[in-house]
Amino acid sequence: MMNSAARPPAMSDVAALAGVSHQTVSRVLNDHPSVRPETRERVAEAILQLGYRRNSAARTLVTRRSGTLGVVTPATALYGPTSTLVGLEEAARVVGWFVSVATIRQFDGDSMHTALEHFLGQGVDGIAIIAPTTEVAQAIAAIASPVPVVLISSASDVPPVPHLHAVGVDQRHGARLATQHLLDQGFADVVHVAGPQDWFDAQDRLAGWREVMGPGAPEHVEAGWDAADGYELGLRMAREGLPSAIFAANDQLALGLLHAFWERGVRVPDDVAVVGFDDEVGAAHYTPPLTTVRQDFGALGRLAVDSLQAAFDGKDVARQQIPAELVVRASSVRPA
């Protein structure tokens, strides 16, 4: 038996203990299908007994891949960007990638260049950029990356940057679903409470609402993303006059509206129907339960990883979007 104090266990030690070749251990570690189950089990037991860990530096020399994905994300706790990051990390882990994250508060060409140089210094295989705002998209135009980059955004115009691919959720589709649902319920006066218009998601949700409402659409109301914005707006609506229905640009705005309406004795959906967007954790337990549009962030993460893997194989990947899903609950269903 090797002296564990002298050096960490090597692959050859695993092979000797399991009674197999070095190549067989390598096949097990790489999940090769040609290894028999009983052999795989012996190797796994030897790895566990010895406490063997793969040498990532050696693996990089052999494969010319670091197994690391760099992620640039804005410094925000908002549901969409944070959920996108979680979905991306989970998808990367499934295919064996580690994730290194750079959080940026002020997006500009210098910040993007610094983040890019940081990741290239780490030897990342690819870079994912969570780009919810126009500011981020403008900064991306200043980068030049020798590795594939995937832009996770609903932006319709992708900057013409080499090695850049784009994926996102179809925000317009989700907004159309929400608006059409309210019209189908018999609510003719559907007002949209829009998010900040420097956010691509807010722009697309506003556009989707307009597409369904047509030329006779009422004036939309622009707000922030927070529940406090919805609350103040709800108090004002309760005082000045209510539409028959409201499509809010996110669930936090809808939560604020519901809070204000409850305080003022406005019945939802009897007096006004409310629909949100995101299907945040807890949306089903608002009072009343909130109809909303669900984004599958797990699927978005997998789509981003798939796009990068296709780029590694030299494929030209077109912009890809996944659909949103309407989740109907009590806040928008007209009483019988």
N, C-alpha and C positions, 0 to 999 in steps of 0.2 A: 504494500500500500504506500502511496506517495506521502511525503511529509508535507501536510497542508500548511505548516508554518513557513515553509521555504518559498513557496510560490502558489498562486491561485491554480485551481484545477484547469487543465487544458482539454481540448477535444480528444487527444490521444488517451488521456486518463479515462474518459468516459467510454471510449472504444474498448480499452483493456478490461474495464470492470464489467461491461455488458457482453464481452466476448464477440465483438463485431469489428468491422473495419472502420477506419477513419471516414471513408466515403459514406458508409451506412449512417453514421452519426450525423453527417452533414445532410443526408437526405431526410432524416427524421426532423432535423431543425428547420429545414426548408419545406416541410410538409409534403414531401414527394409521395405520390400515390403508389409507387412500386414497392414500398416497404411493407412486409407482412405485419399484421397486428401484433403477434407475439414478440416480434423483434422490436417493434416500436415501443411496446410496453417495457421491455428490458432496458432499452436506451433511456426511456423516461425515468425509470427507477434509478438508474445509475446517475443521471443528471441530478435528481433530487438528493441522492445519498451524498454526492460529492459537492453539491452546492455550485455546480458549474454555471457560469454566465458567459454568454457569447461576447467575444471581443469585437465591439462595433468598429474600431479602427481597422482591424484586420479584415473585417467583412467589407468595409468601404474600399480597401485596396483591391479586393478580389472582384467585387460587383460593380465598382465605380459608382455606387450609390450610397448615400449616407443614411437613407431611411428616415430623413427628417423633412418635414413640411413647415415652411415659414408662413405665419399668418399675421397680416396687418389688419388691425381693427380699431375703430374709433373708441375713445375713452368715454363710454356711456353705459349706464345701467339699464337702458331702455330694452324692452322685451325682445324686439326683433333682432337687433345686432347680437345681443348676448345669447339668444336661442340659436342663432345662426352659428356662432362660435362653438357652442356645445355640440350641435349636430355635426359640424365639420370635424371636430376632434374625435367624436365617436366613430365616424366613418373612416377617418385616417387610421385609427387604432385597429379597426377590423382588417385592414390590408397591411398592417405591420409598420405603419409610419408613426414616428414621434412628432409632436407638434411643438414648435417654438413660436411664442406670441410676442409681437411688438404692438403696444398700445400707444396710439398717437392722439394727442389732444388738438393740435393745430395742424391740419393737413395743408401742406404746400410742397413745392418741388424739393426744397431742401430736406424736409422731414421724410418724404418718400425716399429720397436718395440715401439718407442716413439709415433708414430701415432696410433698404435693399442691400446696402453694403454690409450691414450687420449680418443679414441672412447669408449672403454670399460668403462672408468670412467663416460662417458655420458650415459651409458646404451643403446647404439645403438642396434637395432634389427639385423642388418647385415652391411656388409662393402663391398663397391665396389672399386676396384683398377683399375684405368686407367693406363695400362702398355704398352706404345709404344716402349720401348727400352729393350735391353737385360739386362741392368743394373737393371731395375725394376724387371724383372723376377728373377734374381739372388737374389735380396733382399727378394722377396716373399718367397723363400725357407727357410728363417730364421724365419718365423712367425709361431705362433701356436695360432689359434683363436678358442674360444669356441662358436662363432656365425658364421653363414654362410658367406662366402666370395665369391664374383663373380669377376673374372678377365676379364676385357674388353681389349682384345688384339687379334691380329692376330697370336700370337705365336702358333706354331704347337705343341710344347712340353710344356705341362702344368706341373709345379712343383707338385710333389706328396705330397700335403699339405692337412690335414684333413679339411673337410667342404668347400673345394675350388671347384668352378665351373667356367667355362670359356665360354665367348661369344665373337663374333667378326664379322667383315665384311670379306667376302672371297676376299682378295686382289689379289690372283693369278687369280681368275676368272675375276676380273676387268681388270687386265693386259692382259689376253688372249683376252678379248673382244677388247681392244684398238689396240693390235698388229694385230689381224686378220682383223679388220676393215681397217687398212692401207694397208695390203696385198690385200684385196679384192678391194680396190680402185686402185690397180695397182702399188703401191709404193713398189718395191722389196727390197730396201736398207733401212731398218727400224733400226735406231740407238736408243738405250735406254739411256736417261740421268737419272741415278739412284740417289736416295737419300742416305744419310749416312747409311752405312751398319750395324750400331749398332741399327738401327730401324727395328722392325719386318715388318712394312709395306713396307719399302724400299727393304728388303730382298725378300718378297713375290712378289712384283711387278717386280723385276728383274727376279725372277724364272719363273713367268708367261710369261714374254716376251721371255725368253729362250725356254720355252716349245713349243711356237708357231713357233719361228724362226728355231729351230732345230740345228743340228750340224754345219750348215753353218752360224750361227749368227755372225754378226760383233762384235767387241769389244765394250762393253758398256763403258760409261763415267760416273764416279762417281762425284757427286757434293754435295752441301749442300741442304737446303730446300728453300733458299731465292731467290727472283727475281734477286738480284744482282749477284748471282752465275750463273743464266741462262743468264743474260745479258753479262757477261764476256765470257762465253762459246760461245754465239751466235756471238760475235765479232770475236772470234778466228775461228769459223767455216766459217764465211763469208770470212775471209781472207785466210784460208788454204784449204777450200773445203767443200762442203755441201753434206750430204746424200740426198736421195730422200724424207725421212720422219724421224721425230723424235717423239718418245714417251717419254714425260717427266714425271718424278715420281710424280710431283704435279703441280697444276695450277700456283703457284708462279714462278717455274722454267720456265714454258711455257710462262708466261708473260714477263720475262726477255729476253727469246729468241725472242719473237715477237718484243720487243722494239729494240733489236740489229739489227734484220733483217730489220726493217723499216728504221733505221738510215743508213744502208748500201745499201738500195735499193733492198733488196732481197724480192721477191714476195712470199707471202703465200696464197694459197698452190701451186701456179704455179711452183715456184722454189724449195720449200721444204714444206711438210705438217707438221703440229704440232698438237699433241694430249697431253692433260694434264690428271690430276687425282685429283678428289675431287668435282668438280663443285662448286667452291667457289662463293659466292655472287659477281656478276659482271662479271663472266666468259662469259656470253652471250653477253657482251658489250665490250670485247677486240676487237682489230683491227687486223685481222678479228675475228668474234665471235669464241670462242674456243670449239672445240670438246673435251670432257672430260669424265671421269668416275665418276658417282654420287654415293655417299655413303648416305644411309638413316639413319642419326644419330638419328632421332626420333624412328625409328623401332629398332635400336640398344639399345637405352635406355629402350624401352618397353621389349625387350628380356632379358636384364639384370635384370629388376625388376621381370619379370615372373620367371626367374631362381631362384631368391632369395625366392620368394613366394613358389615355388615348394620345395625348400630346407626346408622352415619352416614346410611344410607338411610332411617332412621326405622322400621325393622322391629323388632317385639317378638321378641327372640331367647330361646327357651326354653333351660333348662340342657341342655348337651350333653356326652356322654361318648364316649370311644373305647374299644374293647375291648383287653384285654391278650392276650398270646399265650404259650402254654406252649412252651418249647424243651427237648426231652428229650435228655439226655446220659447218660453212664455212671453218674453218682452215684446214680441212682434206679431203674435197671433191674435187676430181680431176675435173678441169674445163672440160666441154663438148667439 
